[in-house]
Amino acid sequence: MPTNLWTAFVTPIVVALLTTLVVEYFAKPRLDARKERLIRDRRQLDELVYGFQKIGLVYGSLPSPRQRIRAAFTDEALMKSLLDAEMSIQTTLDAMSRLSMRYAIAHTEHISRTSLFLGYLLGMTRSTDATAPDDVENLKKVASQLEHFDTYFRVYVGLEDSQEALIKRVFWRMSTAKEYREDAIATLDRLGLKAGDETRDLDS
């Protein structure tokens, strides 16, 4: 077999084998690791969003004084609901603590605000007197402010799923993300937590 023909035949095979080896032993492990990391990050973020949904459902189901009378909702039953509310917050805080380092660094300020709000709501829930109608009403009113914090995470999940994710991620901080930030800060200020000025310094 002529040398040129042999070279033309063998060279592509050698190149293909070398390429396969490089991909298999160097590139593929990195790609697999990145894929696993992205899947894990998304699962953790989904878990957090589910936690917000659970909080909204649990606090929304707390009966008003009139509903308690009509449904013969006992103090013991309300105490059980308050315990469920505590657990829903604790579960959500646990989910937040498991967010990936990559996501936590990118969204540190909002995670801090959300943790502060959830901690306040948890403390308020633990101190709520099940026999005091005003306590329960005030608790529900504060819990309804969760939307000023969880919407941020929900929109980010939407960006991850969007076909226009790259474009939207570039501009969302300059548009809608700013509105979420201001709403969250204003909510904390209304609750007397006075974290707004500190958080603005972190964002600047």
C-alpha positions in Angstrom: 0.0 0.0 0.0 1.5 3.4 -1.0 2.7 5.5 1.9 0.3 8.4 1.0 -2.7 6.1 0.9 -1.7 4.5 4.2 -1.3 7.9 5.8 -4.7 9.0 4.4 -6.3 5.9 5.8 -4.6 5.8 9.2 -4.5 9.4 10.2 -8.3 10.0 10.5 -8.5 6.8 12.6 -5.7 8.0 14.9 -7.3 11.5 15.2 -10.7 10.0 16.0 -9.2 7.8 18.7 -7.3 10.7 20.2 -10.4 12.9 20.1 -12.4 10.2 21.8 -9.9 9.7 24.5 -9.6 13.4 25.2 -13.4 13.8 25.3 -13.9 10.7 27.4 -11.2 11.4 30.0 -11.1 15.2 30.2 -14.1 17.0 28.7 -16.8 14.5 29.6 -16.2 14.4 33.3 -16.3 18.2 33.4 -19.5 18.3 31.4 -21.1 15.6 33.5 -20.1 17.4 36.7 -21.6 20.7 35.4 -24.8 18.9 34.4 -25.1 17.4 37.9 -24.5 20.8 39.5 -27.1 22.5 37.4 -29.7 19.8 38.1 -28.9 20.0 41.8 -29.1 23.8 41.8 -32.5 23.7 40.1 -33.9 21.1 42.5 -32.8 23.2 45.5 -34.4 26.4 44.0 -37.6 24.5 43.2 -37.7 23.2 46.8 -37.5 26.8 48.0 -40.3 27.9 45.8 -42.4 25.0 46.9 -41.7 26.1 50.5 -43.1 29.6 49.7 -46.2 28.0 48.3 -46.6 25.9 51.5 -46.3 29.0 53.7 -48.9 30.8 51.6 -51.3 27.9 51.8 -50.9 27.3 55.6 -51.2 30.9 56.6 -54.0 31.5 54.2 -55.9 28.6 55.8 -55.8 30.2 59.2 -59.5 31.0 60.0 -60.8 34.5 60.7 -62.8 35.0 64.0 -66.1 34.7 62.1 -64.9 31.5 60.3 -63.9 30.0 63.7 -67.3 30.5 65.1 -69.1 29.2 62.1 -66.9 26.1 61.7 -66.6 25.5 65.5 -62.8 25.8 65.0 -61.3 25.1 68.5 -58.3 26.7 70.1 -56.6 23.3 70.0 -57.2 23.1 66.2 -55.8 26.6 65.7 -52.7 25.7 67.8 -52.1 22.8 65.5 -52.4 25.1 62.5 -49.9 27.5 64.0 -47.5 24.6 64.6 -47.9 23.6 60.9 -47.2 27.3 60.0 -44.0 27.2 62.1 -42.9 24.0 60.4 -43.5 25.4 56.9 -41.3 28.4 57.7 -38.5 26.2 59.2 -38.7 23.9 56.2 -38.3 26.8 53.8 -35.4 28.3 55.8 -33.7 24.9 55.5 -34.3 24.8 51.8 -32.8 28.3 51.5 -29.7 27.2 53.5 -29.1 24.5 50.9 -29.1 26.8 47.9 -25.9 26.4 45.9 -22.9 28.6 46.7 -23.1 30.0 43.1 -26.7 31.1 43.5 -26.2 32.3 47.1 -23.3 34.6 46.1 -25.3 36.0 43.1 -28.4 36.7 45.2 -27.0 37.4 48.6 -28.9 40.6 49.3 -32.3 39.2 48.5 -31.6 36.0 50.4 -30.7 38.0 53.4 -33.9 40.1 53.2 -36.0 37.0 52.8 -34.3 35.2 55.7 -34.9 38.3 57.9 -38.6 38.4 57.0 -39.1 34.6 57.5 -37.4 34.9 60.9 -39.7 37.7 61.9 -42.7 35.8 60.8 -41.5 32.7 62.6 -41.1 34.6 65.8 -44.5 36.3 65.4 -46.1 32.9 64.9 -44.6 31.4 68.0 -45.8 34.3 70.1 -49.3 34.4 68.6 -52.1 33.7 71.2 -54.6 31.3 69.6 -57.3 32.7 71.9 -56.7 36.3 70.7 -58.5 37.0 67.4 -56.5 40.1 66.8 -53.2 38.2 67.1 -54.3 35.7 64.4 -55.5 38.5 62.1 -52.2 40.4 62.4 -50.3 37.3 61.8 -52.2 36.6 58.6 -51.6 40.2 57.5 -47.9 39.9 57.9 -47.7 36.5 56.2 -49.5 38.0 53.2 -46.4 40.2 52.7 -44.4 37.1 51.7 -45.2 37.9 48.0 -42.7 40.8 48.2 -39.9 38.3 48.7 -40.9 35.1 47.0 -41.8 36.7 43.6 -38.1 37.4 43.1 -37.2 33.7 43.2 -40.2 32.7 41.1 -39.2 35.1 38.4 -35.6 33.8 38.4 -37.0 30.3 37.9 -39.0 31.6 35.0 -35.9 33.1 33.5 -34.1 29.8 33.8 -36.9 28.1 31.8 -37.3 30.9 29.3 -36.2 30.6 25.7 -34.9 34.2 26.0 -33.1 33.5 29.2 -29.8 35.1 28.2 -31.3 38.4 27.2 -33.7 38.5 30.1 -31.0 37.8 32.7 -28.9 40.6 31.3 -31.6 43.2 31.7 -33.8 42.0 34.6 -31.7 43.5 37.3 -32.0 46.9 35.7 -35.8 46.6 35.4 -38.1 44.2 37.4 -35.5 43.1 39.9 -35.2 46.7 41.1 -38.9 46.8 41.8 -38.7 43.6 43.8 -35.8 44.9 45.7 -37.6 48.1 46.7 -40.8 46.3 47.6 -38.8 43.9 49.9 -37.0 46.8 51.6 -40.2 48.8 52.1 -41.9 45.7 53.6 -39.0 45.3 56.1 -39.2 49.0 57.0 -42.9 48.8 57.6 -42.4 45.9 60.0 -39.9 48.0 61.9 -36.9 45.8 61.1 -35.0 48.8 59.7 -32.8 46.8 57.4 -33.4 48.9 54.4 -30.4 51.2 54.7 -28.0 48.4 55.5 -29.3 46.4 52.5 -29.0 49.4 50.2 -25.3 49.7 51.2 -24.8 46.0 50.3 -26.3 46.5 46.8 -24.5 49.7 46.0 
